[in-house]
């Protein structure tokens, strides 16, 4: 009888422990509850593979990590690259929605548009980065308010600073050329800004539109016959073909100006541009606030990073036989003495 009574007590004790799970007691005997750490799932849709967008992605993950959301610890990340194909970007977004990720990070405008359209009825927030004009892309209204469950950061180009820099480096230049993708709304918005501003700096503007990478060589040959220099945008199709443009411009001894540091590393002469790693970091912090439930994406206006820096490649200057003032070279945030492979 005593054995049976002890067995009943033991069983009751084990049941009580099982019922309390991980509950314990603090030093004062008060019960405390510990819960399993939340694990987040994010899908990253990157529209194309080139340095500036890669920097955005790396900065995004770093921004999340600074807020305690760390890949491999409490964060699962799936990265997909659309290879500058809008159809693939649509498929990537649809797959992320089907897999019920907690958040989609969309890098560049076509990926942002695809992600928003796929996720807007699924209650999945989209955080974008490297979108030059969210209003033109119909991701926000004129006041900067989100179109829905979406927000992020803009890489709006510092157009007037870029033109001032080009004029300082090429005091005799008359005509600037820009190649752009006719299907990328960001590029059309940027060109409109350049058209409005070039006269103030004594330039004329020549533009040539393309619709596919295969158009780039012929379009480059055409525009090089009409310009004193080429100014590159953040246009993903054109940036992906930048080595071709640089090679053809070099043969004609015509400078190419970039829109960010990675383009200067691989052969553009200079750029007054953004730091895309920092842009990505800011985006990551915005995403962390959404994941933690501190804010909703639809309540956060998109942000524009105002800071820009001068980047300069002295090896390109040497190859072109240019003389550039020490004032310009001296104020560069980064100076490169070689041309790196992409």
N, C-alpha and C positions, 0 to 999 in steps of 0.2 A: 504493500500500500504506500509506504514511504517513497519507494522508487518511482511509483506512478505519479505521486504528487510532485516530486522533483522534476520529472520529465515534463509535466504540464507547465511548471514555472519556467523551465528553460525554453520551451516552445513559445510561451507568451513573451519572454524577453526578446527572442529572436524576431518575432513578429513586430514588436515595437521598434526594434532597430531598423528593420526593413521599411517600416512605414515612415520613419523619419529620414530615410535616405542618407544624404550628406549632412544632415543637421548635426550641430555640435553645441558646445557651450563655451562661452568666453570665460575670462578669469573671474568674473563676478557670478558665474553660474547662469547667465542669461543665454537663451538659445540664439544661435546665429545661423543664417541660411546662406550657403554658398551655391551659386548656380554656374552651370557650364558656360564658358565664354562664347559669345555670339560669333559665328563664322559667316562672313559675307561672300557672295559670289558676284563677280563683275565680268561683263563681256566688254572687251576693247575692240572697237572697229576702227581700223586705221585705213584711210583711203588709198594711200600710196606709200611706197618704201623709198624714203630719202631722208637726209640728215635732220632737217628741221622737224619733221613729224616724228621721227625716232626720238629726238630730244624731248618733244612734248610728252610722248609715252613714258619715257624714263622719269621725267619731272613729275608727271601725274602720280606715278607709283611712289615717288619720294615724298610728295605732298601728303598722300594717304598715310605713309609710314610715320611722318612727323605727328600725325594725329592719332597714332596708335593702331592703325589698320595696316597690318604687315603681311605681304604675300608669303605664304608658307607657314604662317602662324595662325592668323584668324581671317585670312583672305585667300580665296581661290580666284584665279584670273585666267580667262581664256582670251588670247590675242588672235585676231584674224585680220588679214590684209587683203584689201579689195583689188590691189594691183591696178589702181586708177580706172576701175571698171564699175560704173554705177549699178549695173545688173548684179554684180557680185556683192556690192555693198548692200543691196536690197536683201539678197539671200542671207548674208551674215546677220543682218538685223532681225530677220524673221526667225532664224535659228536661235538667236539669243532669247527672243520672246518665247519661243516654244520650250526652251530649257528653263524658263522662269528665273532668269538671273535677277539679282536684287537691284542692279543698276547697269546701264550701258554708258560707257565712255566713248564718244564719237570724235575722232580726230580728223578734221577738215570738213568742209561744208557738205559735199555729197554724202559722206557717211552720217553727218548730223541729220540731214534731211531724211535719209533712209531710216535711221534709228527712231526718229521722232514719229514718222508715219507708221512704223511697225508697232511701236510701244504705246502710243497715246491711248489706246483702248484697253491696255493690259495692266494699267496702274504700275508701270515700270518707269522710273525716272531716267531721263537722258541728260548727261552732262557733256557738253561739247567743248572743244578747244580748237584753236587755229581756224576759226571761222571769221573771215574778215568783216563781213557785213551781215549780222544776224537778222537785221530788218529786211534787207533785200532777199535773204534766204527764207523769209517768212517764218522765222523761229522766234521773233519778238516783234512788238509793235514800235511805233516811232518814239515812244517814251522809254523804251528799253524793257518793258514788261514782257515776261515770257508768253509765248503763244499757247502754252499748255504746261505739261509736266516736264519742262526742259529749261535748262539754263547753262551757263558756261562762261568762256572767255573768248574775247575777240583779239585777233592779231592784226588789227587795222594798221595799215602802213603809215609811217610818218612821211607823207608825200613831200611836204615843203622842205623838211630837213634833208631828204634825199636829193631833191633838186638843187638845194643850196650847196650840198657837198659835191655834186657833179659839176656845177658851175665853177666851184673853187678849184677842182682838179683839172677841168678842161675849159679854161677861160675863153677859148676861141670856138668851141663847139656850137653848132646851130641846130642840129636835129637829133632828137632821141628816138630810138625805135623800141617798140614793145611787141613781143609775141604773146598771144593769149589763146586760151581755149574758149571757143564760142559757146560752149555748154556750161561754163563755170560762172555762176552769177557773181561771185566775188571778184573775178577778174574784170568783168564789165563795170562793176562799181568802182574798182580801183582806177580803171582807165578814164572813167568820167571825172574822177578827182584830178588825175594828171592833166587831162585836157583843160580843166578849169584853171590849173596853176602854172603850166609851162610858160605862158606868156610873161608872167611876172619875173621870170628868171632869164628871159631872152631866148627861149627855145621854141622850136616847132616839134610836133609829135607825129610820128608815123607808126601805125599799128597794122599788124597782120594777124588775122584769126585762123586758127587751126581747129580741127575736130578730132584728130587722131595723131598718135605718135608718128605714124608714117608720113604725115604732112610736114613734120618739123624740118627735115633737111632742105626741101625746096623753099619753104617759107623763110628759112634763115638766109638762104642765098638771095632771095628777093629783097628782103629788108636791108641786108648789108650793103646793097647798091645805093641806098637812099639816106643813110644815117652816119653820124659821127661817132655814135656809141649806142649800145643796147642797154636798156634798163630791164632787169628781170623782176617779175612779181613773185608772189607766193603761189602762183598757178601750178597745181599739182602735175598736170600733164606736161607743162613746159619744164618745170623743175626736174622731172624724171628724165627729160631729154637734154638737160643742161650740158653734159659732156660733148654732145654733138654740136650744140650752139657755140660752145667755147672753142672747139677745134676749128670751126669754120671762121669764127671771128678772129682768131689768132692768125690764120692765114692772110687775112686782110689787114692785120694790125689795127683792129678796132677794139676798143675796150668794152668789156661787159661789166655792168654794175649789178650787184646782187641785192637781195632784200633781207638777208640775214647771214649770220656768221658762217654757216656750213657751206654756203655758196662761195664765199670768199676763200675758204680753205681749199676748194677744188679748182679755183682759177678765175673767179671774178676779181676785178681790181679792188673794189671797196664796196662797203654797204653802210648805210645808216639804218640799222635794223634792231629788231627785238631779240631778246634772249629767250629762245623757245623752251629751254629747260625751266626757267623761272615761270614762264607762262604755264607750262604743264603743272608745276608745283602749286601755283595758285588754284588751278582747276582741281587738283587732287584735294586741296583743303575744302573747296566747295562741295565736292563729292562726299567727303567725310562727314560734313555737317548733315547732309541728306541721309546718309546711311545710319547715322546715330539717332536720327529722328529729331535733331535740333531745329532743322528747317526743312521746308518742302521746296523742291526745285522750282515749282510754279510760283513761289513767293519771292524768289531771288532774281533781281534784274541781272542781266549779263554784265560782265565787267570788261573794260578795256584797259590794257596795260599801257600806260603812257610812256614809260621809260624806253629810250632807245640809246644805242651806242654805236660808235664808229668802229668798223673793222677794216683792216687794210692789208693788202698782200704786196710786199715789196718785190717779190720775185716776178710777179706779173708786171709791175711797173718797169722793172729792168728789161723784161722780154719785149715790152712795147716801146722801149726807148723813151719813156716819159720822164719829165722832171716834175716832181710834186713838192710843194713847199713843206718845210720842216714843221710848220704850224699844224698842217693837216696830219702828217705822220705822227707828230708828237702827241696829239690828243686822242689817238686811236686807243680804244679799250683793249684791243688785241691786234698784234702785228704778226703776220706770217711771212716767213722767209723762204718758203718752198710751196709747191703745189702738190697737194696730197691726192692720192687716188680716192675715189668716192667709196 
